[in-house]
Amino acid sequence: MPLYVAIRVRGTVDVDPDVEHTLYLLRLRRKFTASLYHSSQPGILGMLKAAENWIAWGEVERRVLIELLRRRGRLVGEKPLTDEWVKEKLGLNGLEELADKLLAGEIYFNKLKVYGVKPFFRLHPPKGGLKGSIKRRYGDGGVLGYWGSGINELLTRMI
């Protein structure tokens, strides 16, 4: 079962209140933030589809997930997420093992909040810009909606 990454690519103006609430629940409260959700979490696909006019989402690969955790993962107090912290607090061998457990669905990223891990990632705007219209779906030459595994290329440019 895949691990989805959702990236908010549109801002906060003119958002329908129901969609805004869904984005709030997904922890995508600002432009260029990302969250991780496993497909086995109840209701996640419906929430992603309800907000797909404001986000880009797809399945994240292991190498991109490790880079995301290493470079953009944060603890409360803006401290970076490190191998040493993962070994000490979670009892795992490092960020690679954490990524494997996230991909397998053994650990949910948003549940790590009790350990002080921020449940979202702040990203840069993509290098080279967004390829396509910010108001069209991915299949129609835009950036919104479901990307499949193509989301990894966008995410790499934003880390």
PyMOL commands that place a pseudoatom at each C-alpha (Angstrom):
pseudoatom trace, name=CA, resn=MET, resi=1, chain=A, elem=C, hetatm=0, pos=[0.000, 0.000, 0.000]
pseudoatom trace, name=CA, resn=PRO, resi=2, chain=A, elem=C, hetatm=0, pos=[1.463, 3.355, -1.006]
pseudoatom trace, name=CA, resn=LEU, resi=3, chain=A, elem=C, hetatm=0, pos=[2.571, 6.285, 1.098]
pseudoatom trace, name=CA, resn=TYR, resi=4, chain=A, elem=C, hetatm=0, pos=[1.119, 9.505, -0.285]
pseudoatom trace, name=CA, resn=VAL, resi=5, chain=A, elem=C, hetatm=0, pos=[2.728, 12.928, -0.145]
pseudoatom trace, name=CA, resn=ALA, resi=6, chain=A, elem=C, hetatm=0, pos=[0.394, 15.913, -0.497]
pseudoatom trace, name=CA, resn=ILE, resi=7, chain=A, elem=C, hetatm=0, pos=[1.836, 19.323, -1.410]
pseudoatom trace, name=CA, resn=ARG, resi=8, chain=A, elem=C, hetatm=0, pos=[-0.190, 22.518, -1.272]
pseudoatom trace, name=CA, resn=VAL, resi=9, chain=A, elem=C, hetatm=0, pos=[0.562, 24.505, -4.434]
pseudoatom trace, name=CA, resn=ARG, resi=10, chain=A, elem=C, hetatm=0, pos=[-2.126, 27.196, -4.284]
pseudoatom trace, name=CA, resn=GLY, resi=11, chain=A, elem=C, hetatm=0, pos=[-2.473, 29.915, -1.687]
pseudoatom trace, name=CA, resn=THR, resi=12, chain=A, elem=C, hetatm=0, pos=[-5.213, 30.834, 0.747]
pseudoatom trace, name=CA, resn=VAL, resi=13, chain=A, elem=C, hetatm=0, pos=[-7.352, 33.252, -1.289]
pseudoatom trace, name=CA, resn=ASP, resi=14, chain=A, elem=C, hetatm=0, pos=[-10.910, 32.263, -2.315]
pseudoatom trace, name=CA, resn=VAL, resi=15, chain=A, elem=C, hetatm=0, pos=[-10.844, 28.818, -0.741]
pseudoatom trace, name=CA, resn=ASP, resi=16, chain=A, elem=C, hetatm=0, pos=[-14.235, 27.232, -0.161]
pseudoatom trace, name=CA, resn=PRO, resi=17, chain=A, elem=C, hetatm=0, pos=[-14.778, 26.822, 3.617]
pseudoatom trace, name=CA, resn=ASP, resi=18, chain=A, elem=C, hetatm=0, pos=[-15.245, 23.053, 3.337]
pseudoatom trace, name=CA, resn=VAL, resi=19, chain=A, elem=C, hetatm=0, pos=[-12.034, 22.691, 1.323]
pseudoatom trace, name=CA, resn=GLU, resi=20, chain=A, elem=C, hetatm=0, pos=[-10.212, 25.001, 3.724]
pseudoatom trace, name=CA, resn=HIS, resi=21, chain=A, elem=C, hetatm=0, pos=[-11.275, 22.770, 6.615]
pseudoatom trace, name=CA, resn=THR, resi=22, chain=A, elem=C, hetatm=0, pos=[-10.058, 19.687, 4.728]
pseudoatom trace, name=CA, resn=LEU, resi=23, chain=A, elem=C, hetatm=0, pos=[-6.704, 21.364, 4.044]
pseudoatom trace, name=CA, resn=TYR, resi=24, chain=A, elem=C, hetatm=0, pos=[-6.503, 22.262, 7.729]
pseudoatom trace, name=CA, resn=LEU, resi=25, chain=A, elem=C, hetatm=0, pos=[-7.098, 18.631, 8.697]
pseudoatom trace, name=CA, resn=LEU, resi=26, chain=A, elem=C, hetatm=0, pos=[-4.425, 17.547, 6.186]
pseudoatom trace, name=CA, resn=ARG, resi=27, chain=A, elem=C, hetatm=0, pos=[-2.033, 20.044, 7.855]
pseudoatom trace, name=CA, resn=LEU, resi=28, chain=A, elem=C, hetatm=0, pos=[-1.596, 21.922, 4.593]
pseudoatom trace, name=CA, resn=ARG, resi=29, chain=A, elem=C, hetatm=0, pos=[-2.255, 25.382, 5.959]
pseudoatom trace, name=CA, resn=ARG, resi=30, chain=A, elem=C, hetatm=0, pos=[0.245, 27.352, 3.852]
pseudoatom trace, name=CA, resn=LYS, resi=31, chain=A, elem=C, hetatm=0, pos=[1.462, 27.308, 0.291]
pseudoatom trace, name=CA, resn=PHE, resi=32, chain=A, elem=C, hetatm=0, pos=[4.406, 24.943, -0.378]
pseudoatom trace, name=CA, resn=THR, resi=33, chain=A, elem=C, hetatm=0, pos=[3.900, 22.719, 2.651]
pseudoatom trace, name=CA, resn=ALA, resi=34, chain=A, elem=C, hetatm=0, pos=[3.738, 18.945, 2.426]
pseudoatom trace, name=CA, resn=SER, resi=35, chain=A, elem=C, hetatm=0, pos=[2.370, 16.098, 4.566]
pseudoatom trace, name=CA, resn=LEU, resi=36, chain=A, elem=C, hetatm=0, pos=[2.717, 12.312, 4.452]
pseudoatom trace, name=CA, resn=TYR, resi=37, chain=A, elem=C, hetatm=0, pos=[-0.261, 9.957, 4.686]
pseudoatom trace, name=CA, resn=HIS, resi=38, chain=A, elem=C, hetatm=0, pos=[-0.448, 6.195, 4.282]
pseudoatom trace, name=CA, resn=SER, resi=39, chain=A, elem=C, hetatm=0, pos=[-3.220, 4.900, 2.033]
pseudoatom trace, name=CA, resn=SER, resi=40, chain=A, elem=C, hetatm=0, pos=[-4.495, 2.626, 4.818]
pseudoatom trace, name=CA, resn=GLN, resi=41, chain=A, elem=C, hetatm=0, pos=[-5.549, 5.602, 6.941]
pseudoatom trace, name=CA, resn=PRO, resi=42, chain=A, elem=C, hetatm=0, pos=[-9.364, 5.834, 6.919]
pseudoatom trace, name=CA, resn=GLY, resi=43, chain=A, elem=C, hetatm=0, pos=[-10.822, 8.576, 4.755]
pseudoatom trace, name=CA, resn=ILE, resi=44, chain=A, elem=C, hetatm=0, pos=[-7.523, 9.847, 3.388]
pseudoatom trace, name=CA, resn=LEU, resi=45, chain=A, elem=C, hetatm=0, pos=[-8.342, 9.298, -0.289]
pseudoatom trace, name=CA, resn=GLY, resi=46, chain=A, elem=C, hetatm=0, pos=[-11.613, 11.192, 0.069]
pseudoatom trace, name=CA, resn=MET, resi=47, chain=A, elem=C, hetatm=0, pos=[-9.841, 14.102, 1.732]
pseudoatom trace, name=CA, resn=LEU, resi=48, chain=A, elem=C, hetatm=0, pos=[-7.156, 14.234, -0.958]
pseudoatom trace, name=CA, resn=LYS, resi=49, chain=A, elem=C, hetatm=0, pos=[-9.784, 14.181, -3.695]
pseudoatom trace, name=CA, resn=ALA, resi=50, chain=A, elem=C, hetatm=0, pos=[-11.842, 16.883, -1.948]
pseudoatom trace, name=CA, resn=ALA, resi=51, chain=A, elem=C, hetatm=0, pos=[-8.808, 19.179, -1.851]
pseudoatom trace, name=CA, resn=GLU, resi=52, chain=A, elem=C, hetatm=0, pos=[-7.276, 18.276, -5.217]
pseudoatom trace, name=CA, resn=ASN, resi=53, chain=A, elem=C, hetatm=0, pos=[-7.967, 21.719, -6.709]
pseudoatom trace, name=CA, resn=TRP, resi=54, chain=A, elem=C, hetatm=0, pos=[-5.453, 23.133, -4.212]
pseudoatom trace, name=CA, resn=ILE, resi=55, chain=A, elem=C, hetatm=0, pos=[-2.877, 20.348, -3.876]
pseudoatom trace, name=CA, resn=ALA, resi=56, chain=A, elem=C, hetatm=0, pos=[-0.650, 18.009, -5.850]
pseudoatom trace, name=CA, resn=TRP, resi=57, chain=A, elem=C, hetatm=0, pos=[-0.350, 14.478, -4.499]
pseudoatom trace, name=CA, resn=GLY, resi=58, chain=A, elem=C, hetatm=0, pos=[1.068, 11.085, -5.376]
pseudoatom trace, name=CA, resn=GLU, resi=59, chain=A, elem=C, hetatm=0, pos=[3.136, 8.120, -4.175]
pseudoatom trace, name=CA, resn=VAL, resi=60, chain=A, elem=C, hetatm=0, pos=[6.521, 8.998, -2.703]
pseudoatom trace, name=CA, resn=GLU, resi=61, chain=A, elem=C, hetatm=0, pos=[9.606, 6.870, -3.418]
pseudoatom trace, name=CA, resn=ARG, resi=62, chain=A, elem=C, hetatm=0, pos=[12.030, 5.678, -0.747]
pseudoatom trace, name=CA, resn=ARG, resi=63, chain=A, elem=C, hetatm=0, pos=[15.030, 7.765, -1.863]
pseudoatom trace, name=CA, resn=VAL, resi=64, chain=A, elem=C, hetatm=0, pos=[12.957, 10.959, -2.054]
pseudoatom trace, name=CA, resn=LEU, resi=65, chain=A, elem=C, hetatm=0, pos=[11.367, 10.215, 1.335]
pseudoatom trace, name=CA, resn=ILE, resi=66, chain=A, elem=C, hetatm=0, pos=[14.782, 9.788, 2.973]
pseudoatom trace, name=CA, resn=GLU, resi=67, chain=A, elem=C, hetatm=0, pos=[15.979, 13.076, 1.481]
pseudoatom trace, name=CA, resn=LEU, resi=68, chain=A, elem=C, hetatm=0, pos=[12.761, 14.812, 2.603]
pseudoatom trace, name=CA, resn=LEU, resi=69, chain=A, elem=C, hetatm=0, pos=[13.135, 13.539, 6.173]
pseudoatom trace, name=CA, resn=ARG, resi=70, chain=A, elem=C, hetatm=0, pos=[16.837, 14.393, 6.297]
pseudoatom trace, name=CA, resn=ARG, resi=71, chain=A, elem=C, hetatm=0, pos=[16.656, 17.903, 4.832]
pseudoatom trace, name=CA, resn=ARG, resi=72, chain=A, elem=C, hetatm=0, pos=[13.159, 19.126, 5.736]
pseudoatom trace, name=CA, resn=GLY, resi=73, chain=A, elem=C, hetatm=0, pos=[12.075, 17.062, 8.756]
pseudoatom trace, name=CA, resn=ARG, resi=74, chain=A, elem=C, hetatm=0, pos=[11.805, 19.236, 11.863]
pseudoatom trace, name=CA, resn=LEU, resi=75, chain=A, elem=C, hetatm=0, pos=[11.277, 18.823, 15.571]
pseudoatom trace, name=CA, resn=VAL, resi=76, chain=A, elem=C, hetatm=0, pos=[9.506, 21.295, 17.807]
pseudoatom trace, name=CA, resn=GLY, resi=77, chain=A, elem=C, hetatm=0, pos=[11.852, 24.233, 18.287]
pseudoatom trace, name=CA, resn=GLU, resi=78, chain=A, elem=C, hetatm=0, pos=[12.985, 24.142, 14.632]
pseudoatom trace, name=CA, resn=LYS, resi=79, chain=A, elem=C, hetatm=0, pos=[15.604, 21.499, 15.336]
pseudoatom trace, name=CA, resn=PRO, resi=80, chain=A, elem=C, hetatm=0, pos=[16.393, 19.148, 12.437]
pseudoatom trace, name=CA, resn=LEU, resi=81, chain=A, elem=C, hetatm=0, pos=[15.300, 15.512, 12.427]
pseudoatom trace, name=CA, resn=THR, resi=82, chain=A, elem=C, hetatm=0, pos=[18.544, 13.527, 12.705]
pseudoatom trace, name=CA, resn=ASP, resi=83, chain=A, elem=C, hetatm=0, pos=[19.705, 9.900, 12.790]
pseudoatom trace, name=CA, resn=GLU, resi=84, chain=A, elem=C, hetatm=0, pos=[20.822, 10.349, 16.406]
pseudoatom trace, name=CA, resn=TRP, resi=85, chain=A, elem=C, hetatm=0, pos=[17.398, 11.623, 17.500]
pseudoatom trace, name=CA, resn=VAL, resi=86, chain=A, elem=C, hetatm=0, pos=[15.642, 8.738, 15.717]
pseudoatom trace, name=CA, resn=LYS, resi=87, chain=A, elem=C, hetatm=0, pos=[17.964, 6.226, 17.428]
pseudoatom trace, name=CA, resn=GLU, resi=88, chain=A, elem=C, hetatm=0, pos=[17.454, 7.796, 20.857]
pseudoatom trace, name=CA, resn=LYS, resi=89, chain=A, elem=C, hetatm=0, pos=[13.703, 8.482, 20.853]
pseudoatom trace, name=CA, resn=LEU, resi=90, chain=A, elem=C, hetatm=0, pos=[12.239, 5.902, 18.471]
pseudoatom trace, name=CA, resn=GLY, resi=91, chain=A, elem=C, hetatm=0, pos=[14.725, 3.076, 18.942]
pseudoatom trace, name=CA, resn=LEU, resi=92, chain=A, elem=C, hetatm=0, pos=[15.305, 2.718, 15.190]
pseudoatom trace, name=CA, resn=ASN, resi=93, chain=A, elem=C, hetatm=0, pos=[18.654, 2.572, 13.379]
pseudoatom trace, name=CA, resn=GLY, resi=94, chain=A, elem=C, hetatm=0, pos=[18.223, 5.911, 11.607]
pseudoatom trace, name=CA, resn=LEU, resi=95, chain=A, elem=C, hetatm=0, pos=[16.208, 7.854, 9.070]
pseudoatom trace, name=CA, resn=GLU, resi=96, chain=A, elem=C, hetatm=0, pos=[16.468, 5.043, 6.496]
pseudoatom trace, name=CA, resn=GLU, resi=97, chain=A, elem=C, hetatm=0, pos=[14.727, 2.601, 8.829]
pseudoatom trace, name=CA, resn=LEU, resi=98, chain=A, elem=C, hetatm=0, pos=[12.135, 5.264, 9.712]
pseudoatom trace, name=CA, resn=ALA, resi=99, chain=A, elem=C, hetatm=0, pos=[11.466, 5.732, 5.985]
pseudoatom trace, name=CA, resn=ASP, resi=100, chain=A, elem=C, hetatm=0, pos=[11.064, 1.974, 5.524]
pseudoatom trace, name=CA, resn=LYS, resi=101, chain=A, elem=C, hetatm=0, pos=[8.587, 1.770, 8.423]
pseudoatom trace, name=CA, resn=LEU, resi=102, chain=A, elem=C, hetatm=0, pos=[6.641, 4.742, 7.037]
pseudoatom trace, name=CA, resn=LEU, resi=103, chain=A, elem=C, hetatm=0, pos=[6.455, 3.107, 3.601]
pseudoatom trace, name=CA, resn=ALA, resi=104, chain=A, elem=C, hetatm=0, pos=[5.345, -0.210, 5.122]
pseudoatom trace, name=CA, resn=GLY, resi=105, chain=A, elem=C, hetatm=0, pos=[2.601, 1.498, 7.151]
pseudoatom trace, name=CA, resn=GLU, resi=106, chain=A, elem=C, hetatm=0, pos=[4.043, 0.368, 10.488]
pseudoatom trace, name=CA, resn=ILE, resi=107, chain=A, elem=C, hetatm=0, pos=[4.431, 3.992, 11.602]
pseudoatom trace, name=CA, resn=TYR, resi=108, chain=A, elem=C, hetatm=0, pos=[2.207, 6.921, 10.597]
pseudoatom trace, name=CA, resn=PHE, resi=109, chain=A, elem=C, hetatm=0, pos=[4.117, 10.190, 10.251]
pseudoatom trace, name=CA, resn=ASN, resi=110, chain=A, elem=C, hetatm=0, pos=[1.368, 12.296, 11.834]
pseudoatom trace, name=CA, resn=LYS, resi=111, chain=A, elem=C, hetatm=0, pos=[1.439, 10.024, 14.937]
pseudoatom trace, name=CA, resn=LEU, resi=112, chain=A, elem=C, hetatm=0, pos=[5.068, 11.060, 15.606]
pseudoatom trace, name=CA, resn=LYS, resi=113, chain=A, elem=C, hetatm=0, pos=[3.733, 14.395, 16.864]
pseudoatom trace, name=CA, resn=VAL, resi=114, chain=A, elem=C, hetatm=0, pos=[3.723, 12.982, 20.418]
pseudoatom trace, name=CA, resn=TYR, resi=115, chain=A, elem=C, hetatm=0, pos=[7.539, 12.670, 20.143]
pseudoatom trace, name=CA, resn=GLY, resi=116, chain=A, elem=C, hetatm=0, pos=[7.894, 16.299, 19.052]
pseudoatom trace, name=CA, resn=VAL, resi=117, chain=A, elem=C, hetatm=0, pos=[8.127, 15.750, 15.284]
pseudoatom trace, name=CA, resn=LYS, resi=118, chain=A, elem=C, hetatm=0, pos=[6.334, 18.394, 13.246]
pseudoatom trace, name=CA, resn=PRO, resi=119, chain=A, elem=C, hetatm=0, pos=[3.682, 16.607, 11.116]
pseudoatom trace, name=CA, resn=PHE, resi=120, chain=A, elem=C, hetatm=0, pos=[4.373, 18.665, 7.990]
pseudoatom trace, name=CA, resn=PHE, resi=121, chain=A, elem=C, hetatm=0, pos=[7.314, 19.836, 5.882]
pseudoatom trace, name=CA, resn=ARG, resi=122, chain=A, elem=C, hetatm=0, pos=[7.968, 23.398, 4.773]
pseudoatom trace, name=CA, resn=LEU, resi=123, chain=A, elem=C, hetatm=0, pos=[9.310, 23.375, 1.228]
pseudoatom trace, name=CA, resn=HIS, resi=124, chain=A, elem=C, hetatm=0, pos=[10.918, 25.828, -1.176]
pseudoatom trace, name=CA, resn=PRO, resi=125, chain=A, elem=C, hetatm=0, pos=[9.097, 26.899, -4.330]
pseudoatom trace, name=CA, resn=PRO, resi=126, chain=A, elem=C, hetatm=0, pos=[10.145, 24.439, -7.068]
pseudoatom trace, name=CA, resn=LYS, resi=127, chain=A, elem=C, hetatm=0, pos=[13.411, 25.143, -8.868]
pseudoatom trace, name=CA, resn=GLY, resi=128, chain=A, elem=C, hetatm=0, pos=[12.570, 25.979, -12.458]
pseudoatom trace, name=CA, resn=GLY, resi=129, chain=A, elem=C, hetatm=0, pos=[9.022, 26.871, -11.484]
pseudoatom trace, name=CA, resn=LEU, resi=130, chain=A, elem=C, hetatm=0, pos=[5.825, 24.894, -11.729]
pseudoatom trace, name=CA, resn=LYS, resi=131, chain=A, elem=C, hetatm=0, pos=[5.632, 23.270, -15.147]
pseudoatom trace, name=CA, resn=GLY, resi=132, chain=A, elem=C, hetatm=0, pos=[2.130, 24.159, -16.248]
pseudoatom trace, name=CA, resn=SER, resi=133, chain=A, elem=C, hetatm=0, pos=[-0.907, 26.052, -15.108]
pseudoatom trace, name=CA, resn=ILE, resi=134, chain=A, elem=C, hetatm=0, pos=[-1.615, 26.300, -11.398]
pseudoatom trace, name=CA, resn=LYS, resi=135, chain=A, elem=C, hetatm=0, pos=[-5.346, 26.090, -12.166]
pseudoatom trace, name=CA, resn=ARG, resi=136, chain=A, elem=C, hetatm=0, pos=[-5.353, 22.903, -14.269]
pseudoatom trace, name=CA, resn=ARG, resi=137, chain=A, elem=C, hetatm=0, pos=[-5.122, 19.245, -13.447]
pseudoatom trace, name=CA, resn=TYR, resi=138, chain=A, elem=C, hetatm=0, pos=[-1.881, 17.355, -13.935]
pseudoatom trace, name=CA, resn=GLY, resi=139, chain=A, elem=C, hetatm=0, pos=[-3.248, 15.309, -16.840]
pseudoatom trace, name=CA, resn=ASP, resi=140, chain=A, elem=C, hetatm=0, pos=[-4.406, 18.480, -18.635]
pseudoatom trace, name=CA, resn=GLY, resi=141, chain=A, elem=C, hetatm=0, pos=[-1.029, 20.220, -18.528]
pseudoatom trace, name=CA, resn=GLY, resi=142, chain=A, elem=C, hetatm=0, pos=[-1.336, 21.676, -15.037]
pseudoatom trace, name=CA, resn=VAL, resi=143, chain=A, elem=C, hetatm=0, pos=[0.001, 20.856, -11.580]
pseudoatom trace, name=CA, resn=LEU, resi=144, chain=A, elem=C, hetatm=0, pos=[-3.108, 20.074, -9.516]
pseudoatom trace, name=CA, resn=GLY, resi=145, chain=A, elem=C, hetatm=0, pos=[-4.450, 16.707, -8.443]
pseudoatom trace, name=CA, resn=TYR, resi=146, chain=A, elem=C, hetatm=0, pos=[-3.039, 13.204, -8.619]
pseudoatom trace, name=CA, resn=TRP, resi=147, chain=A, elem=C, hetatm=0, pos=[0.469, 12.820, -10.053]
pseudoatom trace, name=CA, resn=GLY, resi=148, chain=A, elem=C, hetatm=0, pos=[1.186, 9.169, -9.315]
pseudoatom trace, name=CA, resn=SER, resi=149, chain=A, elem=C, hetatm=0, pos=[4.922, 8.572, -9.032]
pseudoatom trace, name=CA, resn=GLY, resi=150, chain=A, elem=C, hetatm=0, pos=[5.620, 11.787, -10.978]
pseudoatom trace, name=CA, resn=ILE, resi=151, chain=A, elem=C, hetatm=0, pos=[5.254, 13.721, -7.721]
pseudoatom trace, name=CA, resn=ASN, resi=152, chain=A, elem=C, hetatm=0, pos=[8.810, 12.657, -6.808]
pseudoatom trace, name=CA, resn=GLU, resi=153, chain=A, elem=C, hetatm=0, pos=[10.299, 14.908, -9.492]
pseudoatom trace, name=CA, resn=LEU, resi=154, chain=A, elem=C, hetatm=0, pos=[8.330, 17.921, -8.183]
pseudoatom trace, name=CA, resn=LEU, resi=155, chain=A, elem=C, hetatm=0, pos=[9.183, 17.095, -4.578]
pseudoatom trace, name=CA, resn=THR, resi=156, chain=A, elem=C, hetatm=0, pos=[12.895, 16.773, -5.387]
pseudoatom trace, name=CA, resn=ARG, resi=157, chain=A, elem=C, hetatm=0, pos=[12.870, 20.255, -6.923]
pseudoatom trace, name=CA, resn=MET, resi=158, chain=A, elem=C, hetatm=0, pos=[11.186, 21.652, -3.800]
pseudoatom trace, name=CA, resn=ILE, resi=159, chain=A, elem=C, hetatm=0, pos=[13.445, 20.098, -1.149]
for i in range(1, 159): cmd.bond("trace and resi %d" % i, "trace and resi %d" % (i + 1))
show_as sticks, trace
zoom trace
